[in-house]
Amino acid sequence: MSKKMSLLFASVSVLLMIATAVAISYNGWLAVLFLLLALACIASGFIYKARLRKMK
């Protein structure tokens, strides 16, 4: 995986985790939504990396 893609996945994941932390104090359901989005982003990064490795 290129460094730019790694940085993109890491940055988006961190932003979603920060949003989860902020949303905990406001709305529990919104925090759950951000948590699921963060986990989906992390998982999609691993899936993308595995597919690129498989293509080589």
C-alpha positions in Angstrom: 0.0 0.0 0.0 1.3 3.4 -0.8 2.2 5.9 1.9 -0.6 8.3 0.8 -3.3 5.6 1.1 -1.9 4.5 4.5 -2.0 8.1 5.7 -5.6 8.5 4.3 -6.9 5.4 6.1 -5.1 6.4 9.3 -6.3 10.0 9.3 -9.9 9.1 8.6 -9.9 6.5 11.3 -8.4 8.9 13.9 -10.9 11.5 13.0 -13.8 9.1 13.3 -12.4 7.9 16.7 -12.2 11.6 17.9 -15.8 12.1 16.7 -16.8 9.0 18.7 -15.2 10.4 21.8 -16.9 13.8 21.4 -20.3 12.2 20.6 -20.2 10.1 23.8 -21.0 13.1 25.9 -23.8 14.3 23.6 -25.6 11.3 22.2 -25.0 7.5 22.7 -26.5 6.4 19.4 -24.4 8.9 17.5 -21.3 7.6 19.3 -22.2 4.0 18.3 -22.6 5.2 14.7 -19.2 6.8 14.7 -17.7 3.7 16.4 -19.1 1.5 13.7 -17.8 3.8 10.9 -14.4 3.9 12.5 -14.3 0.1 12.7 -15.5 -0.1 9.0 -12.7 2.3 7.9 -10.0 0.3 9.7 -11.3 -3.0 8.3 -11.5 -1.6 4.8 -7.9 -0.5 5.1 -6.9 -4.0 5.9 -9.0 -5.4 3.1 -7.5 -3.0 0.6 -4.0 -3.9 1.7 -4.7 -7.6 1.4 -6.1 -7.3 -2.1 -3.1 -5.3 -3.2 -0.8 -7.9 -1.8 -2.8 -10.6 -3.5 -2.6 -8.9 -6.9 1.2 -8.7 -6.8 
